[in-house]
Amino acid sequence: MRTSIWLVRHVQTQSNREQRYQSHSNSPITAYGIRQQAALAHRLRRIPFTLTLTTATERTQATAAAILANRQSPGLTRVDPAWSESAHGAWEGLTYREVLQRYPAEATQRFADALHGRASGGESLVEVAARVQQGWLTLLREHAGERILIVTHATPIQIVLCSLTGMPLPQHWQWRIDLASITAIDVYASGPIIRVVNEVPRL
């Protein structure tokens, strides 16, 4: 018996295009993002998901809805906060340059400590990893043998890959996870098999 987990990063939003920090806030999906939704739906059309998880953001929910549209049996869908993006706190909605201008000391401190540094009111990488790993274990325990779609964000996917491969968490950024990309993992009793990482369907 295997549990198949398909991790999809949401499609492009206006904040993505402007390279702004974006976690809990919503931003309109771009015209390019709409095309990405169609490409994801086509690529995943033959996979019978039994459960779909999204975060509370409009971008993950809209991406999931596009993938599941027109299915006779779309399965269950629910919001799971374990898969939310790192909370950026006071940096939310700012560009990197704006962060350096407004919070220079805080930015220096955060990037000097990859594991525990954080923006004011935000989360550290250690905190995000704890909830993602708990969410992963809960999923395997409660939905063993199912095909699961998780529409999430870059950081949670990177954390899962670090955990499965033994890569140190501070190096999570070395996993490239593009917008509208697919990462697929089959989990057996003997261990996980990573089927694909960062597959971006052609438009």
TAWOHU-V702114 format. One record per pair of residues at least 4 apart in sequence whose C-alpha atoms are under 8 Angstrom apart, sorted by the first residue. I is the first residue (numbers start at 1). J is the second residue. Records with the same first field share a line. If there is no record, write none. Layout:
# TAWOHU-V702114
I = J + J
This chain:
# TAWOHU-V702114
1 = 145 + 188 + 189
2 = 144 + 145 + 146 + 186 + 187 + 188 + 189
3 = 140 + 143 + 144 + 145 + 146 + 147 + 148 + 186 + 187 + 188
4 = 145 + 146 + 147 + 148 + 184 + 185 + 186 + 187
5 = 147 + 148 + 149 + 150 + 184 + 185 + 186 + 187
6 = 147 + 148 + 149 + 150 + 182 + 183 + 184 + 185
7 = 149 + 150 + 151 + 152 + 157 + 182 + 183 + 184
8 = 149 + 150 + 151 + 152 + 153 + 180 + 181 + 182 + 183
9 = 60 + 151 + 152 + 153 + 154 + 177 + 178 + 179 + 180 + 181 + 182
10 = 59 + 60 + 63 + 151 + 152 + 153 + 179 + 180 + 181
11 = 29 + 33 + 34 + 36 + 37 + 59 + 60 + 63 + 179 + 180
12 = 16 + 17 + 29 + 30 + 32 + 33 + 36 + 179 + 180
13 = 17 + 27 + 28 + 29 + 30 + 33 + 59
14 = 18 + 27 + 28 + 29 + 30
15 = 19 + 20 + 21 + 22 + 27 + 28 + 93
16 = 20 + 21 + 22
18 = 95
19 = 95 + 96
20 = 92 + 93 + 94 + 95 + 96
21 = 88 + 91 + 92 + 93 + 94 + 95 + 96
22 = 26 + 88 + 92 + 93
23 = 84 + 85 + 86 + 87 + 88 + 92
24 = 56 + 57 + 84 + 85 + 87
25 = 57 + 92 + 93
26 = 57 + 58 + 59
27 = 58 + 59
28 = 59
29 = 33 + 34 + 59
30 = 34
31 = 35
32 = 36
33 = 37
34 = 38
35 = 39 + 203
36 = 40 + 180 + 201 + 203
37 = 41 + 63 + 66 + 67 + 180
38 = 42 + 66 + 67 + 203
39 = 43 + 201 + 202 + 203
40 = 44 + 67 + 180 + 201
41 = 45 + 66 + 67 + 68 + 69
42 = 67
43 = 201
44 = 67
45 = 67 + 68
48 = 73 + 74 + 147
49 = 74 + 75 + 146 + 147 + 148 + 149
50 = 74 + 75 + 76 + 146 + 147 + 148
51 = 75 + 76 + 77 + 146 + 147 + 148 + 149
52 = 64 + 75 + 76 + 77 + 78 + 148 + 149 + 150 + 151
53 = 77 + 78 + 79 + 80 + 148 + 149 + 150 + 151
54 = 60 + 61 + 64 + 77 + 78 + 79 + 80 + 83 + 150 + 151 + 152
55 = 60 + 61 + 79 + 80 + 81 + 82 + 83 + 84 + 151 + 152
56 = 60 + 61 + 79 + 80 + 81 + 84
57 = 61
58 = 62
59 = 63
60 = 64 + 151 + 152
61 = 65 + 151
62 = 66
63 = 67 + 151
64 = 68 + 151
65 = 69
68 = 74
69 = 74
80 = 84
82 = 131 + 132 + 134 + 135
83 = 131 + 132 + 135 + 152 + 153 + 156
84 = 152 + 153 + 156
85 = 128 + 152 + 153 + 154 + 155 + 156
86 = 122 + 123 + 124 + 125 + 128 + 155
87 = 92 + 121 + 122 + 123
88 = 92 + 118 + 119 + 120 + 121 + 122 + 123
89 = 119 + 120 + 121 + 122 + 123
90 = 119 + 120 + 121 + 122
91 = 99 + 119 + 120
94 = 98 + 99
95 = 99
96 = 100
97 = 101
98 = 102
99 = 103 + 104 + 107
100 = 104 + 107
103 = 107
104 = 108
105 = 109
106 = 110 + 119 + 120
107 = 111 + 119
108 = 112
109 = 113 + 117
110 = 114 + 116 + 117 + 118 + 119
111 = 117
112 = 117
113 = 117
114 = 125 + 170
115 = 124 + 125 + 126 + 169 + 170
116 = 124 + 125 + 126
117 = 124 + 125
118 = 122 + 123 + 124 + 125
119 = 123
123 = 127 + 128
124 = 128
125 = 129
126 = 130
127 = 131
128 = 132 + 156
129 = 133 + 156 + 159
130 = 134
131 = 135
132 = 136 + 156 + 159 + 160
133 = 137 + 159 + 160
134 = 138
135 = 139
136 = 140 + 160
137 = 141
138 = 142
139 = 143 + 144
140 = 144
152 = 156 + 157
153 = 157
154 = 158 + 177 + 178 + 179
155 = 159 + 172
156 = 160
157 = 161 + 177 + 183
158 = 162 + 172 + 173 + 175 + 176 + 177
159 = 163 + 169 + 172
160 = 164
161 = 165 + 167 + 175
162 = 166 + 167 + 168 + 169 + 172
163 = 167 + 169
164 = 192
167 = 171 + 172
168 = 172
176 = 198
177 = 181 + 197 + 198
178 = 198 + 200
179 = 200
180 = 200 + 201
181 = 198 + 199 + 200 + 201
182 = 196 + 197 + 198 + 199 + 200
183 = 195 + 196 + 197 + 198 + 199
184 = 194 + 195 + 196 + 197
185 = 192 + 193 + 194 + 195 + 196
186 = 192 + 193 + 194 + 195
187 = 191 + 192 + 193
188 = 192 + 193
